[in-house]
Amino acid sequence: MKLSNMFFKTFREDPANAEINSHKLLVRAGYIKQLGNGIFTYLPMGLKVLEKIKNIIREEMNAKGAIELQMPILLPQEIYANRIQTFGNTMYKLQDSTGKDYCLGPTHEEPFTFLVKESINSYKQLPITLYQIQNKYRDEIRARFGLQRAKEFIMKDAYSYDTSVENLDKSFGKMKDAYTNIFTRLGLDFVPVEADNGVMGGAGSIEFMVKADIGEDEIIVCDCGYGANTEKAECVFEQVDNSSVERKEKELVHTPNTKTIEELTEFLQVSKDNFLKAVVYSTDKGVAVALVRGDRDVEEVKLQNNLGAISMEMATPEQIISIGSVAGFVGALNLKDCIVVADNDVKNMVNFVIGANKQDYHYVNANLEDLNINYFADIKKMRAGDKCPRCGGIVRTVRGIEVGHIFKLGTRYSKALECKYLDENGKEQYMIMGCYGIGVSRTFSALVEQNCDEKGIVWPEIVAPYKIEIVVANNKDELQKSVANDLYEKLIDSKDEILLDDRNESFGVKLNDAELIGVPYIVIVGRGAKDGVVEFIKRSTLEKVEVAIDDLVTKFKNM
Ligand SMILES: [Zn+2]
């Protein structure tokens, strides 16, 4: 492709509201253009990268026997009847001229399951894994970070249908391997992490996280290979023998103007871990009080799963009064009409500080015997420095961008949608499902987050829009132009992998653009052209060498 013929424009300035490198650079380098908040056009070079990512995904999915098809984006709303509430305002709803309700597909479990239900009736036709690469829609109020969190985005979504839990494990394992291959081939630094399955979920869930400081998720990792998000990470509990420590008598203390733990511990001259923190939630199972050591946080997903609650939110001050306490001074003494769950760590606490259920009062020297606890459980959030549940080593935290998620669904959808098959005995059984997503547009931007420098994007070769960019240093120099054209003709192939910058721009502009758009190899045809020599720059290191044109051609023909 000759840049003079290309639909292409670069920008020196970052786009307004762009907060992260991938958003800034993809817009500046002319890969994408924003059409509206959270809606983007893929410009010609962006489309080339996108197609390469899609093809790697396809190759690895097909290698595992998954079969591609394409579902519509416009879908009758009624097929989502079972969970339309769950989507709430995030679903784009619309009507046709007859008043029939439609939506723009947010995710495709239902359409796939209806298709399989109507097409498959015997165990002989199973297992099957179907997938598509398709646009998805979510009415994000806070669309931000460019392709990271958009209203229209591209997903690869796959759904497996099996006859048993053991077979689902096999289908799930194949997809795990496919995902590992995909993200490895893309050259991403990623980590698969155990994720929460939700109260309604099946028996397994793994998120594929690309490590990036701008990532919205915090993940726990260990050198042994263990990875989990904090919603799932299981804290190790070690009982401390403190039986010889003298238990003191609890004492009511006036603690005015101590709204925060910091103020309280300062006032009482105790450390945070000697304070028992109580957090009150309103759930569909009733009011729940979670107790954790003062220096730790409640992991709400772990707590919610433990309670078996479908919904959970912070309790109101009125609800706190209704259990016999007052906001800011909750202690687990003589509370009524609530469930009290304490983190395992609390078992090791002695002579601690708790709220006295009375405005401006705490107890000091409280002990477990003073409390009413329904049960102990692992409900605290794991953090860096904690023990690894797998190897006992010390875990670290990193930030990550979720690019893939594989999930064992079990019979959740097949039961709801009556998706059955006939087994060997001619008996009706529900199909066992798994679902497997990759955020394709999100992977696109994650690639840029991990592959850029202060000059621009540095594409890994496998997804770069072009392999080589040839730059004519001086367009007024006919010899340079003809040498560059000649080189272009020698290198060009059917795959359109060579870019020639023959625009009537200054050398400075062309070099800046080349570094910004990030093609892996840049060849400058300048003054040396008359001697058959060009300058060869490796974009990743910006290392420059002079090479003979003939050697260059041979080298690239052999690549
Ligand atoms: Zn470990």
Boltz pocket constraint, residues with backbone or C-beta under 6 A from the ligand:
constraints:
  - pocket:
      binder: B
      contacts: [[A, 222], [A, 223], [A, 224], [A, 225], [A, 226], [A, 388], [A, 389], [A, 390], [A, 391], [A, 392], [A, 393], [A, 394]]
      max_distance: 6.0
